[in-house]
Amino acid sequence: MNKVLLTGRLTRDPELRSLASGSSVATFSVSTYEYGVGREAAEYHNVVVWGRLAEVCGQYLGKGQQVAIEGRLQTRQWDDDRGARHWKTEVV
């Protein structure tokens, strides 16, 4: 099962784009915190939202707002112009 549940704050405003096919896609990042005895650590998660939900996120969400995210993890990989391989893991 590939399921992710996160609660955190947006680190930037969502970036809303429309694709040539007419679909909407919004991207943003969410920070979560882990609290322990004598330490605190932040994690940053990239989030991708599609369709009507992307439009709603672009309209109503903003930097610093607390959100709850439910989705799945997806890892993409690609090679750049210099032949270096890159990976990116996102919550979709």
Rosetta silent file (secondary structure, phi, psi, omega in degrees, C-alpha in Angstrom):
SEQUENCE: MNKVLLTGRLTRDPELRSLASGSSVATFSVSTYEYGVGREAAEYHNVVVWGRLAEVCGQYLGKGQQVAIEGRLQTRQWDDDRGARHWKTEVV
SCORE:     score description
SCORE:     0.000 S_00000001
   1 L     0.000  134.068 -179.677    0.000    0.000    0.000 S_00000001
   2 L  -116.761   92.481 -177.277    1.367    3.430   -0.953 S_00000001
   3 L  -138.046  135.372 -178.878   -0.390    6.025    1.223 S_00000001
   4 E  -125.665  133.482  173.525    0.915    9.242    2.781 S_00000001
   5 E  -125.301  121.144 -178.815   -0.753   11.412    5.429 S_00000001
   6 E  -130.551  144.419  169.395    0.954   14.709    6.298 S_00000001
   7 E  -128.639  124.587 -178.573    0.047   17.721    8.384 S_00000001
   8 E  -167.792 -165.029 -179.139    2.250   20.774    8.023 S_00000001
   9 E  -116.833  144.516  177.319    2.585   24.299    6.709 S_00000001
  10 E   -68.981  133.930  179.247    3.028   25.522    3.141 S_00000001
  11 L   -90.351  -12.656  177.542    6.527   26.879    2.541 S_00000001
  12 L  -158.983  164.246  176.239    5.433   28.884   -0.526 S_00000001
  13 L   -65.733  145.432  176.886    2.299   29.787   -2.450 S_00000001
  14 L   -61.723  142.001  176.082    1.057   27.037   -4.795 S_00000001
  15 E  -101.171  111.624 -176.543    2.209   27.371   -8.401 S_00000001
  16 E  -100.380  129.182  178.426   -0.804   26.732  -10.658 S_00000001
  17 E  -131.337  153.468  172.639   -0.281   25.837  -14.330 S_00000001
  18 E  -112.047  131.170  179.551   -2.526   24.741  -17.184 S_00000001
  19 L   -85.772  165.770  179.781   -1.231   22.071  -19.535 S_00000001
  20 L   -60.125  -28.557  179.788   -1.788   21.983  -23.290 S_00000001
  21 L   -75.496   -9.228 -179.034   -4.339   19.206  -22.717 S_00000001
  22 L    98.459   -9.204  178.598   -6.406   21.593  -20.579 S_00000001
  23 L   -73.551  149.652  175.719   -5.602   19.890  -17.271 S_00000001
  24 E  -103.633  146.516  176.737   -4.562   21.985  -14.288 S_00000001
  25 E  -140.491  134.325  177.478   -1.636   21.121  -12.037 S_00000001
  26 E  -120.307  139.007  176.791   -0.542   22.818   -8.823 S_00000001
  27 E  -126.488  141.439  176.253    2.804   22.299   -7.089 S_00000001
  28 E  -160.887  171.880  177.842    3.841   23.409   -3.620 S_00000001
  29 E  -123.711  149.816 -178.217    5.898   22.225   -0.678 S_00000001
  30 E  -123.685  134.550  175.686    4.864   21.417    2.876 S_00000001
  31 E  -102.003  137.449  174.824    7.119   21.468    5.927 S_00000001
  32 E  -123.329  156.957 -176.825    6.619   19.029    8.780 S_00000001
  33 E  -125.018  141.960  174.172    8.441   18.968   12.114 S_00000001
  34 E  -113.227  121.586 -179.211    9.686   16.151   14.287 S_00000001
  35 E  -104.292  134.918  176.573    9.983   17.010   17.953 S_00000001
  36 E  -142.699  179.640  179.819   12.189   15.016   20.289 S_00000001
  37 L   -68.564  111.753  177.175   14.012   15.409   23.551 S_00000001
  38 L    75.732   10.790  178.496   16.469   18.249   22.980 S_00000001
  39 E  -151.346  157.238  177.107   16.060   18.393   19.205 S_00000001
  40 E  -144.786  131.074 -177.509   13.740   19.567   16.484 S_00000001
  41 E  -130.666  135.891  177.629   14.034   18.624   12.804 S_00000001
  42 E  -101.541  142.480  172.687   12.160   19.952    9.784 S_00000001
  43 E  -122.041  144.913  179.836   11.331   17.906    6.692 S_00000001
  44 E  -119.423  131.956 -174.370   10.178   19.394    3.396 S_00000001
  45 E  -123.749  128.305  175.252    7.828   17.518    1.070 S_00000001
  46 E   -83.186  135.998 -176.964    7.012   18.376   -2.556 S_00000001
  47 E  -125.444  137.273  176.829    3.302   18.026   -3.397 S_00000001
  48 E  -124.477  128.859 -178.702    1.642   17.790   -6.837 S_00000001
  49 E  -125.634  138.698 -175.387   -2.148   18.177   -7.227 S_00000001
  50 E  -116.582  158.945  170.737   -4.117   17.633  -10.464 S_00000001
  51 H    70.659 -145.459 -176.970   -7.456   18.688  -11.947 S_00000001
  52 H   -61.929  -36.344  178.503  -10.138   20.639  -10.119 S_00000001
  53 H   -62.698  -33.667  176.502   -8.368   20.165   -6.774 S_00000001
  54 H   -63.546  -41.422  178.397   -5.321   21.926   -8.243 S_00000001
  55 H   -64.091  -41.176  178.646   -7.488   24.940   -9.115 S_00000001
  56 H   -64.515  -44.228  178.212   -8.936   25.011   -5.583 S_00000001
  57 H   -60.888  -43.935  179.421   -5.440   24.810   -4.047 S_00000001
  58 H   -63.228  -31.232 -176.960   -4.201   27.633   -6.280 S_00000001
  59 H   -83.779  -39.311 -169.049   -7.145   29.821   -5.298 S_00000001
  60 H  -109.188  -17.382 -177.015   -7.395   29.236   -1.550 S_00000001
  61 L   -95.841  149.269  179.169   -3.981   28.121   -0.217 S_00000001
  62 L  -148.614  163.986 -178.868   -1.098   30.418    0.671 S_00000001
  63 L   -52.937  134.411  177.718    2.338   30.414    2.257 S_00000001
  64 L    88.675  -12.126 -178.261    2.318   29.618    5.981 S_00000001
  65 L   -74.581  140.078  177.956   -1.142   28.071    5.965 S_00000001
  66 E   -82.685  135.001 -178.064   -1.539   24.765    7.794 S_00000001
  67 E  -136.455  156.889  170.333   -2.783   21.893    5.619 S_00000001
  68 E  -114.134  128.061 -174.810   -3.496   18.179    5.855 S_00000001
  69 E  -118.082  135.190  171.744   -2.379   16.186    2.807 S_00000001
  70 E  -128.462  129.929 -179.060   -3.392   12.669    1.780 S_00000001
  71 E  -171.395 -154.743  178.919   -1.841   11.054   -1.267 S_00000001
  72 L  -132.311  154.515  177.156    0.744    8.604   -2.541 S_00000001
  73 E   -83.500  139.441  176.553    4.507    8.782   -3.028 S_00000001
  74 E  -140.271  131.394  178.685    5.807    8.918   -6.584 S_00000001
  75 E  -112.342  128.301  176.809    9.459    9.089   -7.655 S_00000001
  76 E  -109.238  151.557  173.168   10.452   10.453  -11.054 S_00000001
  77 E  -137.819  149.667  179.811   13.872   10.227  -12.662 S_00000001
  78 E  -156.377  162.411  176.283   15.407   11.952  -15.664 S_00000001
  79 E  -109.243  133.798  179.084   18.761   12.726  -17.269 S_00000001
  80 L   -85.032 -174.793 -177.013   19.779   16.340  -17.822 S_00000001
  81 L   -62.416  -27.746 -179.429   21.704   17.787  -20.793 S_00000001
  82 L   -89.205    0.593  178.313   25.046   16.816  -19.220 S_00000001
  83 L    87.942    5.995  178.792   23.936   13.222  -18.734 S_00000001
  84 L   -79.858  136.892  179.976   23.537   13.463  -14.952 S_00000001
  85 E   -89.111  138.016 -179.970   20.674   11.445  -13.522 S_00000001
  86 E  -125.685  149.068  175.298   18.201   13.175  -11.176 S_00000001
  87 E  -128.236  146.577  175.960   15.453   11.822   -8.898 S_00000001
  88 E  -143.072  124.814  177.571   12.525   13.622   -7.335 S_00000001
  89 E  -104.445  131.027 -175.660   10.050   12.130   -4.879 S_00000001
  90 E  -132.877  155.878  169.766    6.662   13.837   -4.591 S_00000001
  91 E   -93.625  122.631 -178.165    3.346   13.360   -2.833 S_00000001
  92 L  -111.613    0.000    0.000    0.658   13.119   -5.531 S_00000001
